[in-house]
């Protein structure tokens, strides 16, 4: 099955987390919930991140690396490509700011 097939379920998981202002989950946690390999989580998140222009927030900031406690470097690269993150912005600053924006947008 293609990773695209898991996108609606992954989006629902992230929207539920956001609406409850829940702590971010790890890539491995998301993969386990979807029943896919952990290294495939990025392939599911990329299409969700692509909706930044219409959503106004990057829902994918709710998925973090267990080691770093922040999204992957590729997530930050995508955020820069889509204009969500300034070129000179520190990843930690962007992560905190975008996380709050996600919580605000999905607040119940």
Helices and strands as residue ranges (DSSP letters): G 3-6, H 7-19, E 25-26, H 27-34, G 38-40, H 41-49, H 52-55, G 59-62, E 63-64, H 73-81, H 91-106
